C-alpha cells in the first residue's frame, strides 16, 4: 500500500517473512541454549511482556520504546531475548520486535552477514575508533531517531544512490520487491533498507547498550554513557518509554578473554535477566 509523503505501509510480504523467520529462529536457538545448557533466572518480565502486547497494533502506539542494559558479552544480544517465551516471538510481527545497533566492521563485513543482520533488524553502526564514518550524527542514528518517532519526515539526506536502491548481488540489504527507493547509505558506497520509511515502524522498539562497548567489570558497574543515547530520547517526536534492564552471567558464557580451548566451558552457567519498571 502506497501512502503519501513517499512512504509505504510496510515492506513486502517476502521481506517480512524472511525477517520474522530469521528473528524467530535466533530466539529459539538462544532460548534452547539458555534453558537447556544453563540455569536462567528472569525477573520482572511480566510487566514487560504486557507492554509489548499493548504495542501490537502499530496504529495505536503513541510513543517509541527504548530498552537499555549493561553490556558484558558479545552474546548479550541475542541471548537476552531468549528469555522471552517462544509463543510471544511467534505472535509478534516484525514491527513489534526490537531494533538494535550492530558494529559495521563486524556485523556487516560481508554480504552474507549484512543480509542476515539486516533481516535481524540490526542497524549498521560505525565506530569512530574503526571508521571515519562514525560519530553522533551518522545516518544510522538518524534512522534510529525516526524509528522512535512518527512520520512524515523531511527528505532523507542520506538516501542511497539510485544504482544501489534495487536488489543485486552488490546490494543485498534492500527489499527486492519494492519499487520505491527505500534505502539509505552510511558511506555513500553502501545501501540498507531504511526501516523508518515504513509506516508500520512508527514508534518502534530499540534496544541500546549505552556504554557503547563491552564492559566486564568485577564490581559489576557500568561505564559512562555515550552521547547518542540523549539524541534518541530528546530528538524523538514524542519522548519514548524507557525500560531499564540488567543482565548477568553472559560474560561467563562468552568472556572477552576466551580462547578456543575454553569453548567447552560455556555451559552450566547461571544467567540472570532483570526487567525494571517503565519510566
N, C-alpha and C positions, 0 to 999 in steps of 0.2 A: 504494500500500500504506500503510495507516494503522498507525502504531505507537503505543505507549504514550507517556505524558508529553506528549500533544498535538503530536507531531511526525509528519512524513511521511518516507517513504524518499527521495523525490526529487520535483522539480516535474513537471508534466505533460509528456507527450511533445512537445506543441506548443511549450511554453516551452523545453525542452531543445534542440529542433531550431532554433528561432529564435536562441537564444543561441550554439549551436555554429556555425551558418551565419554569424552576424554576426562572430564572432571569427576564423573561418577566412578570410572574405573580406578582413577588415582585414589579417590576417597575410600573405595572398597579395599584396595591393597593396603592403605595406611591403617584402616580400622582392623583389618586382619592381623597386621603386624603388631599393633598396639595391644590388642586383646588376646592374641594367641601366644605371642612370644614374650610379652612383658606384662607387668602389673600396672594398670592405668586407673587413676582416680580423676573424677571430674566433679567440679563444684560450681553451683550457681548456673548451670546450663539451662534449666527450665525456663527462666525468665528470658534468656537469650533466644531460645527456640520460639517462644511466644512472640517475641519481637519480629523474628524472621517471618513467622506466619502472618503477622499483621501487614507485612510488606509484600505479600504475594502479588497483589494487584498493583502493577506499576502506575496505573492511572490515579490511584487514591493516595499515593505517597505525597507527603508534604515537605520532606527533608531527606537528605542523604544520611548514610550511616558510616561511621569510622570505627573500626576495631583497632586497638593499639596494644602492643605487648612488648615484652622484653625479647631479645634475640640472642639465643645461646647456642644455636647449632644451625648448620646449613640445611638441616632437615626439619626445622620448626614448621615451616610451611612447605609441604602439605601435611605433615604428621598431625599437627594440632587440629586439623579439620577432620581427621579420622575419628575424633571423639563424638562427632555428630552422627546420630543413628542413620543407617543407610536409607531407611524409608523416607527420611527428610531429604536426603540428597536426591533420591529418585523423584520425589514430588516437586522439587524446585525447578523452575525454568532457569535457563542460563542467566536471565537478567535478575534473578533473585539469589545469585551466588556471588561470592566475593571477587573483587578485583585486587590485584597485588602488583607490587613493583619488583622487577627482576633485573639483575645486572646484565647490561647489554653484552659485555665482553664474555659472559659465561653462558647465560640462558639463550642468547641469540647469536652464538658464534658460528652457526652454520644453518643451512636451510631446514634441515630436519628438526633441530632444536627450536628454531624460530617458529615453525608451524606448530609444533607441539605446545610451546608455552603461550603462543597467541591463542590457540584454541582453549588453553587452560586459564584464560583471562589474566594473563600476566602482561604488564606494561613494560616495554623496553626502556630501561633507565641507565643513563650514562653516569659513571662515577668520575668525578674530576681527577682523581688520582690516576685513573686509567684512560681517560678520554678527554679531549678538548671540548667535547660537546656537552659535558656535564654542567651541573650548576642548578641554582634555584629556579631559573626561568627557562629550562629546557622544555621542548614541546610536550614531553610525556607528563610533566607536572601540570601543564595547561589542560591536557586531556583529563587528568585525574580531577581537577577542579570542576571541569564541565560534567564529569560523571556524577559528581556530588550535587550538581545543580540541575536546572531545567531550562531547556532552550525556549525560543530560538537564540542562537549565539551569533556574534559577528563572524564574518568570513574568517576561516582558519588561515592564519598567515603561514602555517607550516604544511599546507596541502602538498602532497607528493606530486612530482612531475607527471604529466599526462601519460608518459610511456610506462610508468610504474603503477598506474591506477588499476590496470587489468591483470588478472592472474596469469602468471607464467612461471617457468622454472627458475627465473631470477627474482620473481616477486610472488612468493608463496603465502604471504600473510594477509592477503586480501580475499574478499568473498568472490569466488569465481562466477557466481550467478547474479551479481549486482551490476547493473548498467549505469549506476550513478556513482560518480567519483567520491568515494568514502575513505580514502587512505590519506594518512599523514606521514611525514618524514621526520626523522630525528637528525639526519646528517645531510639531507638533500640528495643522497645516493641510495637510500633505502625506503621502504614503504610498509606501513602496517595499517590494518583496519582501524578506523577511528571510531571507537565504540560510542563516544558521546554524540555522534551524528545520528543515532537511532533513538527515537522517542521512548522505546521500551527501557532504555538505560537511564532515564531521568531519575535523579535522586538515588543513585546506586550505592552499593556497599563496597567500601575499600578497606583493606587491611594494611596497616603500616607498621614497620619496625622503626620507631622514631630515632633510635640511636644511629641508624644508617649503616650499621655493621654488626657482625657477631661480637658479642662482649661476654666472655666467660670469666666471671669474677668470683673467686672463692667466697667473698662475703655476700654474694648474690645481690649485688647492687647494679643500678643502671647508670650508664654514662650520660652526658648531656644530649639533648635532643637536637636534631637538625632543624634548620630554619624552614624547610619546606613544609613541615607539619603546620606551622602557622598560616602558610599560604592556603593550604587545603581548608582550614577552618574559617579563616577570615574572608577569603575570596569566593567561597561558595555562595550561590544566590540566597540560600537560607542556611543558617547555622546548623550543621549536621549533628545528629545524635552521636555521642561518643561512648563506646563500651570498652573500658579497660580490661585487659586480660593479663594473666601471669602464668607462665609455663615453667616447669621444672622437669629434669630428667632427660631431655633430648640431648643435652650436652654429653651425657654418658653413652647415649646411643651412637652419637657421631661427634666425637670430640675433635677439636681443632688440631690436636697433636697426634691424631690417629695415624696408624701405619697399616699396611696391608695385612700384616700378621694379626692385627687386633680386630679384624673384621668378624671373627667368630665370637667376640666378646660383646657384641652389640645387642644381645638379647638378655632376657631375665633382668631387666632394669625396671625401676619404678618411675613412671611418668605421671605428672600431675598437670591439669589444666584448670585454671580458675577463671570463671566469668564473673566480673563485678557488675555493679548496678549501672544502668544507663545514666548518663549525665548530659 
